[in-house]
Amino acid sequence: MKKMLAFMSTVLAVLFMSTGPVSAEENTYDRIYMITVDRFLNNNTSNDIGVTADGDPYYPFGGDFDGVKPYLEYIKDMGFNTVMLSPVTERAEDDYLGYDVTDYGAISEAYGSPEDFNNLIGEAHELDMKVIVDMPAVATDDYTALESPVFNDVQADYYEDIGREIIDLNDADNQETYRAMVQNFIDTYDVDGISMFVNQDGLNAEEFMPEGIETYGILSTGELTSEGFDTTASEQFRAELAETYGGINQDIPEFPEDQQLIMADHWFSERFTHHAAEQNMFPGTRVQQLVNYLYAYRGPIAMTYGTEVAFNGSEYPEVHPQMDFRSDKEVIEFMENIAVVYRNHEIMQSPESETETILNEAGQYLVKYYTDDVDYLLNINNTTETQSNTLKQTAEEEGKVLSGMLIGDMIRPHEGEFIAVLDREETELYSIIDEAGFNNGYLYAAVLIFGIFAVFVWVAASRSKKARLQREQNEQNNK
């Protein structure tokens, strides 16, 4: 019997592997998971510097490089190909976020040794993941300070707490010193990028960042501008996106055309799910809708650690809680499933292809993607009602159907029109493909499975009958 079950399991596995997709491509664009190292996981208590017995949230919790490394596959499975770490250079013992810098030339002992850091980078590279490190612009004795830095509310509270000033990066001497410091860091550690929170208007990253490294600028407020970074995150866009997806029935921000970095929260902002809580919305659904929007964007995106488990908070230090890997597994599984779809299709592997907005109104957003082989249609319904949209079938779409890849909808044309119906607070991504008709492979598989099952039942029944007759014979012999 056990051999029969094992045989059936093997046959089923072979059948389904042969009828499903077998290849996978990597995403062209950065999918960044932002980690506050101290708040992720304390996996090495020997480096617990500054940790308090009562777990005071203004002080370190003990997270380290050894705590990040075991979760790289967890991060990748959710669809991320890049990790962005909070500052890793030596900092004050009572600082957990890393911007109270005491030595730009040393790795913080609270996070581990330089070897631990290199091991983390090496492990990420083994998984084809990039590592970005956020580099502070905090004035030490080697720099002159900026007179009037521009902070948002969370930053203002934090920098007031640590009592530090920002480097004036429009000063030529500061630029030279800072560039040399970053160059030494990237020469020593094989990181793939450097990020920076911008607190000064009009900066040009080319004047203070070395060449040969990807650079990411994060504007701290909507009034700031910068240039010279490989990609920049707009605070105005971030705030609009967080507000829109925190609720429903609002116009959804158009995907940027300049491939700017988009995010819904970061280390110095309120948490994304704070908006959902304020609007009495279910956080899990809000995160799922947001993630679909982010993954469908043809450009770099970033999500802060813990967003997948619906972290809340709007002020320092409550926006940096200890990571919780045990809650909201439904959202994590959802992210893992849709990540496969976005990663394995040409929608995210053809930077030169075009997009067209079909509809953007009060929570409905339909975007068409044109690629060399297959076109796609993104249908976002971020409203309180089921929505129906009628789309004219083009000449190129003759004989084709809309095949849903997230929920599984299949839409066939009717009198030259596709009628796309989507339930409230759902997103579907359609591939526009030829209608293949009935799948003979699945037919053969179904017949074979049924046949094997019939044989299994017959064998089981025969053995049962034989055993019963043997028992009856034994009873007769004992009389």
C-alpha positions as CSV (number, residue, x, y, z in Angstrom):
1,M,0.0,0.0,0.0
2,K,2.8,2.4,0.9
3,K,4.6,1.6,-2.3
4,M,1.4,2.3,-4.3
5,L,1.0,5.7,-2.5
6,A,4.6,6.6,-3.2
7,F,4.2,5.6,-6.9
8,M,1.1,7.8,-7.2
9,S,2.8,10.8,-5.6
10,T,5.8,10.4,-8.0
11,V,3.5,10.2,-11.1
12,L,1.5,13.3,-10.0
13,A,4.6,15.3,-9.4
14,V,6.0,14.5,-12.8
15,L,2.7,15.2,-14.5
16,F,2.3,18.6,-12.9
17,M,5.9,19.6,-13.5
18,S,5.5,18.8,-17.2
19,T,2.3,20.8,-17.6
20,G,3.4,24.0,-15.7
21,P,6.0,26.7,-16.3
22,V,9.5,25.6,-15.7
23,S,11.7,28.6,-16.3
24,A,12.2,31.8,-14.3
25,E,13.9,35.1,-15.1
26,E,15.2,37.7,-12.7
27,N,13.5,41.0,-12.3
28,T,15.2,43.9,-14.1
29,Y,14.4,46.5,-11.5
30,D,15.4,46.9,-7.8
31,R,13.0,45.5,-5.4
32,I,14.4,46.8,-2.1
33,Y,13.7,45.5,1.4
34,M,14.8,48.1,4.0
35,I,16.2,46.8,7.2
36,T,16.9,48.6,10.4
37,V,19.7,46.2,11.5
38,D,19.2,46.7,15.3
39,R,15.5,46.0,15.1
40,F,15.5,42.9,12.8
41,L,16.8,40.0,14.9
42,N,19.3,39.6,17.7
43,N,21.0,36.4,16.7
44,N,24.3,37.0,18.6
45,T,24.0,38.2,22.1
46,S,27.8,38.6,22.5
47,N,27.6,42.0,20.7
48,D,24.7,43.5,22.7
49,I,26.1,46.9,23.2
50,G,23.8,49.5,24.7
51,V,20.9,47.1,25.2
52,T,18.8,47.8,28.3
53,A,17.3,45.2,30.5
54,D,13.8,46.7,30.2
55,G,13.9,46.9,26.4
56,D,13.6,50.8,26.3
57,P,12.6,51.6,22.7
58,Y,15.0,54.6,22.6
59,Y,18.0,52.2,23.1
60,P,19.3,49.3,21.0
61,F,17.5,45.9,21.0
62,G,20.6,44.0,19.9
63,G,19.9,43.2,16.2
64,D,23.0,42.2,14.2
65,F,24.3,41.0,10.8
66,D,23.9,37.4,12.1
67,G,20.2,38.1,12.5
68,V,19.7,39.3,9.0
69,K,21.6,36.6,7.2
70,P,19.2,33.6,8.0
71,Y,16.3,35.6,6.6
72,L,17.7,36.5,3.2
73,E,15.8,33.7,1.5
74,Y,12.6,34.8,3.3
75,I,13.2,38.2,1.9
76,K,13.9,36.9,-1.6
77,D,10.8,34.6,-1.6
78,M,8.6,37.7,-1.0
79,G,9.9,39.2,-4.3
80,F,12.8,41.4,-3.2
81,N,16.2,41.2,-4.9
82,T,17.9,43.9,-2.8
83,V,18.4,44.7,0.8
84,M,19.0,48.2,2.1
85,L,20.6,48.3,5.5
86,S,20.5,51.1,8.0
87,P,24.0,52.7,8.7
88,V,26.6,50.1,9.7
89,T,29.5,52.3,10.7
90,E,30.5,52.8,14.4
91,R,27.9,54.8,16.3
92,A,27.2,55.9,19.9
93,E,26.4,53.0,22.3
94,D,22.9,54.4,23.1
95,D,21.9,54.9,19.4
96,Y,20.1,52.1,17.6
97,L,19.4,53.7,14.2
98,G,23.0,54.3,13.3
99,Y,23.2,58.0,12.5
100,D,24.9,59.1,15.7
101,V,28.3,58.3,13.9
102,T,31.5,58.1,15.9
103,D,33.8,56.6,13.3
104,Y,33.0,56.4,9.6
105,G,36.0,54.1,9.1
106,A,34.8,51.2,11.3
107,I,31.9,48.8,11.3
108,S,29.7,49.0,14.4
109,E,30.7,46.4,17.0
110,A,27.1,46.2,18.0
111,Y,26.2,44.6,14.7
112,G,29.2,42.3,14.4
113,S,32.7,42.2,13.0
114,P,33.8,43.2,9.6
115,E,34.0,39.5,8.8
116,D,30.3,39.2,9.8
117,F,29.4,42.0,7.5
118,N,31.3,40.5,4.6
119,N,29.7,37.1,5.3
120,L,26.3,38.8,5.1
121,I,27.2,40.4,1.8
122,G,28.6,37.2,0.4
123,E,25.5,35.3,1.4
124,A,23.3,37.8,-0.4
125,H,25.4,37.7,-3.5
126,E,25.1,33.9,-3.5
127,L,21.3,34.4,-3.7
128,D,21.8,36.9,-6.5
129,M,20.7,39.7,-4.2
130,K,22.2,43.2,-4.0
131,V,23.2,44.9,-0.7
132,I,22.8,48.7,-0.3
133,V,24.0,50.5,2.8
134,D,22.6,53.9,3.9
135,M,25.5,56.3,4.5
136,P,24.8,59.1,7.1
137,A,25.7,62.7,6.4
138,V,26.3,63.5,10.1
139,A,29.1,66.0,10.8
140,T,32.1,64.6,12.7
141,D,35.3,66.5,13.4
142,D,36.3,66.1,9.8
143,Y,33.4,68.2,8.4
144,T,31.8,71.6,8.8
145,A,28.1,71.5,9.6
146,L,25.1,72.8,7.6
147,E,23.5,75.8,9.3
148,S,19.8,74.9,8.5
149,P,19.2,71.3,7.6
150,V,15.7,70.4,6.4
151,F,14.1,67.6,8.5
152,N,10.7,66.0,8.5
153,D,8.9,65.5,11.8
154,V,10.4,62.0,12.5
155,Q,13.9,63.1,11.6
156,A,13.6,66.3,13.7
157,D,12.7,64.3,16.8
158,Y,15.5,61.8,16.2
159,Y,18.2,64.3,15.5
160,E,17.2,66.4,18.5
161,D,17.5,63.2,20.6
162,I,21.0,62.4,19.4
163,G,22.1,66.0,19.3
164,R,24.0,65.9,16.0
165,E,24.4,68.2,13.0
166,I,24.4,67.5,9.2
167,I,27.3,67.9,6.9
168,D,27.2,70.8,4.4
169,L,27.6,68.8,1.2
170,N,27.7,72.0,-0.9
171,D,31.1,72.8,0.7
172,A,34.0,71.7,-1.6
173,D,36.2,70.5,1.3
174,N,33.4,68.5,2.7
175,Q,32.6,67.0,-0.7
176,E,36.2,65.8,-1.1
177,T,36.4,64.3,2.4
178,Y,33.0,62.6,2.1
179,R,33.8,61.1,-1.3
180,A,37.1,59.7,0.0
181,M,35.3,58.2,3.0
182,V,32.7,56.5,0.8
183,Q,35.3,55.3,-1.6
184,N,37.3,53.7,1.2
185,F,34.1,52.0,2.4
186,I,33.2,50.5,-1.0
187,D,36.8,49.5,-1.6
188,T,36.7,47.6,1.6
189,Y,33.3,46.0,1.4
190,D,31.7,44.6,-1.7
191,V,28.4,46.5,-1.4
192,D,26.3,47.2,-4.5
193,G,25.0,50.6,-3.7
194,I,25.0,53.6,-1.3
195,S,21.8,55.4,-0.2
196,M,21.4,58.7,1.5
197,F,18.6,60.7,3.1
198,V,18.8,64.2,1.7
199,N,18.4,67.1,4.1
200,Q,19.8,69.9,2.0
201,D,18.3,71.5,-1.1
202,G,20.0,71.5,-4.4
203,L,22.6,68.7,-3.8
204,N,24.4,67.1,-6.7
205,A,25.5,63.6,-5.8
206,E,28.1,63.6,-8.5
207,E,30.0,66.2,-6.5
208,F,30.4,64.1,-3.4
209,M,29.7,60.4,-4.3
210,P,32.5,58.3,-5.9
211,E,32.0,56.8,-9.4
212,G,31.4,53.1,-9.9
213,I,28.7,52.6,-7.3
214,E,24.9,52.9,-7.6
215,T,23.5,55.8,-5.6
216,Y,20.0,56.2,-4.1
217,G,18.8,59.6,-2.8
218,I,15.7,59.8,-0.5
219,L,14.3,63.3,-0.2
220,S,13.2,63.9,3.4
221,T,10.6,66.5,2.6
222,G,8.6,67.6,-0.4
223,E,10.4,70.9,-0.7
224,L,13.8,69.4,-1.4
225,T,15.4,68.8,-4.8
226,S,18.5,67.0,-5.8
227,E,20.3,65.6,-8.8
228,G,23.2,63.2,-9.7
229,F,21.8,60.1,-7.9
230,D,21.1,57.1,-10.0
231,T,17.6,57.1,-8.6
232,T,15.7,59.4,-6.2
233,A,12.7,58.9,-4.0
234,S,10.2,61.8,-3.9
235,E,8.7,62.5,-0.5
236,Q,5.7,64.1,-2.1
237,F,5.0,60.9,-4.1
238,R,5.6,58.7,-1.1
239,A,3.1,60.6,1.0
240,E,0.5,60.6,-1.7
241,L,0.9,56.8,-2.3
242,A,0.7,56.0,1.4
243,E,-2.5,58.1,1.8
244,T,-4.1,56.6,-1.3
245,Y,-3.5,53.0,-0.5
246,G,-4.1,53.5,3.2
247,G,-7.7,53.8,2.1
248,I,-10.0,53.4,-0.9
249,N,-11.9,55.3,-3.6
250,Q,-9.1,57.7,-4.2
251,D,-7.3,58.4,-7.5
252,I,-4.2,56.3,-7.6
253,P,-0.8,58.0,-8.4
254,E,0.3,57.4,-12.0
255,F,3.4,55.2,-12.3
256,P,6.3,57.7,-12.7
257,E,7.9,57.7,-16.2
258,D,11.4,58.7,-14.9
259,Q,11.9,55.4,-13.0
260,Q,12.3,57.2,-9.7
261,L,12.5,55.1,-6.6
262,I,9.0,54.7,-5.1
263,M,8.1,53.7,-1.5
264,A,5.2,54.0,0.8
265,D,7.3,54.4,4.0
266,H,10.9,54.5,5.2
267,W,12.9,54.8,8.4
268,F,12.0,58.5,8.8
269,S,8.3,58.4,7.9
270,E,5.1,57.1,9.5
271,R,4.4,53.5,8.8
272,F,2.2,52.7,5.8
273,T,-0.3,50.8,7.8
274,H,-0.8,53.8,10.1
275,H,-2.9,55.3,7.3
276,A,-5.0,52.1,7.2
277,A,-5.6,52.2,10.9
278,E,-6.6,55.8,10.8
279,Q,-9.2,55.0,8.1
280,N,-10.5,51.9,9.8
281,M,-9.3,49.6,7.0
282,F,-8.0,46.0,7.3
283,P,-4.2,46.4,7.2
284,G,-3.6,43.0,5.4
285,T,-5.8,43.9,2.4
286,R,-4.2,47.3,2.2
287,V,-0.7,45.8,2.2
288,Q,-1.7,43.3,-0.5
289,Q,-3.1,46.1,-2.7
290,L,0.0,48.2,-2.2
291,V,2.4,45.4,-3.0
292,N,0.6,44.7,-6.3
293,Y,1.1,48.3,-7.2
294,L,4.7,48.3,-6.3
295,Y,5.6,45.0,-8.0
296,A,3.8,46.2,-11.2
297,Y,5.9,49.4,-11.4
298,R,8.6,49.3,-14.0
299,G,11.2,51.0,-11.9
300,P,12.8,50.6,-8.4
301,I,10.7,50.2,-5.3
302,A,11.4,49.9,-1.6
303,M,9.4,48.5,1.3
304,T,10.4,48.8,5.0
305,Y,10.9,45.7,7.1
306,G,7.7,44.7,8.9
307,T,5.3,46.2,6.4
308,E,4.4,42.6,5.5
309,V,3.3,42.1,9.1
310,A,1.4,45.4,9.3
311,F,3.6,47.4,11.6
312,N,2.0,50.6,12.7
313,G,3.3,53.8,14.2
314,S,3.8,57.5,13.2
315,E,6.5,58.8,15.6
316,Y,10.1,58.0,16.6
317,P,10.9,55.5,18.0
318,E,7.6,53.6,17.6
319,V,8.1,53.4,13.8
320,H,11.1,51.1,14.5
321,P,9.6,48.1,16.5
322,Q,11.3,44.7,16.8
323,M,10.6,42.5,13.8
324,D,7.8,40.0,14.2
325,F,8.0,37.0,11.8
326,R,5.0,35.2,13.3
327,S,2.1,37.3,12.3
328,D,0.2,37.9,9.0
329,K,1.4,34.8,7.3
330,E,-1.5,35.1,4.8
331,V,0.0,38.4,3.5
332,I,3.5,36.9,3.3
333,E,2.2,34.0,1.3
334,F,0.3,36.3,-1.0
335,M,3.5,38.3,-1.6
336,E,5.4,35.1,-2.4
337,N,2.8,34.0,-4.9
338,I,2.5,37.2,-6.8
339,A,6.2,37.7,-6.8
340,V,6.6,34.6,-8.9
341,V,4.1,36.1,-11.5
342,Y,5.8,39.5,-11.8
343,R,9.3,38.0,-11.7
344,N,8.7,35.3,-14.3
345,H,7.0,37.3,-17.0
346,E,8.3,39.7,-19.6
347,I,6.3,42.6,-18.0
348,M,9.3,43.2,-15.7
349,Q,12.1,42.3,-18.1
350,S,11.8,44.7,-21.0
351,P,12.8,48.2,-19.9
352,E,12.3,49.5,-23.5
353,S,8.7,48.5,-23.7
354,E,5.8,51.0,-23.3
355,T,2.9,51.4,-21.0
356,E,-0.5,53.1,-21.5
357,T,-3.0,54.2,-18.9
358,I,-6.5,53.1,-19.9
359,L,-8.3,54.4,-16.8
360,N,-7.4,56.2,-13.6
361,E,-10.5,57.3,-11.6
362,A,-11.5,57.1,-8.0
363,G,-9.6,54.0,-7.1
364,Q,-9.7,52.2,-10.5
365,Y,-6.4,52.0,-12.4
366,L,-6.0,50.1,-15.6
367,V,-2.6,50.1,-17.3
368,K,-1.6,48.2,-20.5
369,Y,2.0,47.0,-20.9
370,Y,3.4,46.5,-24.4
371,T,6.3,44.0,-24.8
372,D,7.9,42.3,-27.7
373,D,6.1,39.0,-27.2
374,V,3.1,39.3,-24.9
375,D,1.0,42.4,-23.9
376,Y,-0.4,42.7,-20.3
377,L,-3.2,44.5,-18.6
378,L,-3.1,45.6,-14.9
379,N,-6.5,46.0,-13.4
380,I,-6.6,47.6,-9.9
381,N,-9.9,48.0,-8.1
382,N,-9.2,49.9,-5.0
383,T,-12.8,50.8,-4.3
384,T,-15.7,49.6,-2.1
385,E,-17.6,48.0,-4.9
386,T,-17.3,45.4,-7.7
387,Q,-16.3,47.2,-10.8
388,S,-16.9,46.3,-14.5
389,N,-14.9,47.8,-17.4
390,T,-15.5,47.2,-21.1
391,L,-12.5,47.2,-23.3
392,K,-12.6,47.3,-27.1
393,Q,-10.7,44.4,-28.7
394,T,-8.0,45.6,-31.0
395,A,-7.1,44.1,-34.3
396,E,-3.9,42.7,-32.8
397,E,-6.1,41.0,-30.1
398,E,-8.2,38.9,-32.5
399,G,-8.3,35.3,-31.3
400,K,-6.9,36.2,-27.9
401,V,-8.1,36.2,-24.4
402,L,-7.3,37.9,-21.1
403,S,-5.7,35.3,-18.9
404,G,-5.6,36.3,-15.3
405,M,-2.3,35.4,-13.5
406,L,-3.0,36.6,-9.9
407,I,-6.6,35.5,-9.3
408,G,-7.1,33.3,-12.3
409,D,-9.8,35.1,-14.3
410,M,-10.2,34.1,-17.9
411,I,-11.9,36.7,-20.1
412,R,-13.0,35.9,-23.6
413,P,-14.1,38.6,-26.0
414,H,-17.9,39.1,-26.6
415,E,-18.8,40.9,-29.8
416,G,-15.4,42.5,-30.0
417,E,-15.2,43.6,-26.4
418,F,-13.5,42.3,-23.2
419,I,-15.6,42.8,-20.1
420,A,-13.3,42.8,-17.0
421,V,-15.1,42.4,-13.7
422,L,-13.2,42.7,-10.5
423,D,-14.3,42.5,-6.9
424,R,-13.7,45.3,-4.4
425,E,-10.2,45.8,-3.2
426,E,-8.6,43.3,-5.6
427,T,-6.0,43.5,-8.3
428,E,-5.6,41.3,-11.4
429,L,-2.8,41.1,-14.0
430,Y,-3.9,39.7,-17.3
431,S,-1.6,38.4,-20.1
432,I,-3.2,38.9,-23.5
433,I,-2.6,35.5,-25.2
434,D,-3.9,33.2,-27.9
435,E,-6.8,31.1,-26.9
436,A,-5.3,27.7,-26.9
437,G,-8.6,25.7,-26.6
438,F,-8.8,22.5,-24.5
439,N,-5.5,21.5,-23.0
440,N,-4.8,17.9,-24.1
441,G,-2.0,17.5,-21.7
442,Y,-4.3,18.1,-18.8
443,L,-6.8,15.7,-20.3
444,Y,-4.2,12.9,-20.6
445,A,-3.0,13.7,-17.0
446,A,-6.6,13.6,-15.7
447,V,-7.3,10.2,-17.4
448,L,-4.0,8.8,-16.1
449,I,-4.6,10.0,-12.6
450,F,-8.1,8.6,-12.6
451,G,-6.8,5.3,-13.9
452,I,-4.1,5.1,-11.2
453,F,-6.7,6.0,-8.6
454,A,-9.1,3.3,-9.9
455,V,-6.3,0.7,-9.7
456,F,-5.4,1.9,-6.2
457,V,-9.0,1.5,-5.0
458,W,-9.3,-2.0,-6.7
459,V,-6.1,-3.2,-5.0
460,A,-7.1,-1.8,-1.7
461,A,-10.6,-3.4,-2.0
462,S,-9.0,-6.7,-3.0
463,R,-6.6,-6.8,-0.1
464,S,-9.5,-5.8,2.2
465,K,-11.6,-8.7,0.9
466,K,-8.8,-11.1,1.1
467,A,-8.1,-10.1,4.7
468,R,-11.8,-10.5,5.6
469,L,-11.9,-14.0,4.1
470,Q,-8.8,-15.0,5.9
471,R,-10.3,-13.8,9.2
472,E,-13.5,-15.8,8.6
473,Q,-11.4,-18.9,7.7
474,N,-9.4,-18.5,10.9
475,E,-12.6,-18.2,12.9
476,Q,-13.9,-21.4,11.3
477,N,-10.7,-23.3,12.1
478,N,-10.9,-22.2,15.7
479,K,-14.4,-23.6,16.3
